């Protein structure tokens, strides 16, 4: 899961990034709101964690701008404002959940998981079917020829991204950003290792290498 954190508090932000990564999430962290707004694109992130008291823009203004642009990514507000009216204003402005500081990390992780379940559950047909492969984002399972296939978290995320974009070439940079975020240092051949593992575990070679560019899954003609 790819998370965007918008939080100006250095100590809190650093702790959140470390905690989220320990939970297996990839994280991009912005300490100001305006650069983050320019960076956000539809379907780039699974969840956005948004502080309200940012140095360059009020968090609710940023939130309303994202919703006006059609960004439907689940947004969880992080703030020290704990009044009932503050929570109502946040929810009415388009947030999907609201957590007041200080908060317990385990509770935050649980709320993130709940948001992802709610967001995935809105799909009319969450199953991704490609030839003999069936990927279920909700149950986080993959089968090939009706047999379960065990994938790591990033292998699963990579396969899902490729299947969702069948027929499109995804660049190496875009896939690395999706898996790790901009801030992580990545070995030059890490992506190739994941691609190799998918081909081996799925006993198929449907993931094409577009040399010098990236990878793609051709559209299923069946």
Secondary structure, 3 states (H helix, E strand, C coil): CEEEEECCCHHHHHHHHHHHHHCCCEEEEECCHHHHHHHCCCCCCCEEEEECECCCCEHHHHHHHHHHCCCCCEEEEEECCCCHHHHHHHHHCCCCEEEECCCCHHHHHHHHHHHHHHHHHCCCCCEEEECCEEEECCCCEEEECCEECCCCHHHHHHHHHHHHCCCCCEEHHHHHHHHHCCCCCCCCCHHHHHHHHHHHHHCCCCEEEECCCEEEECCCCC
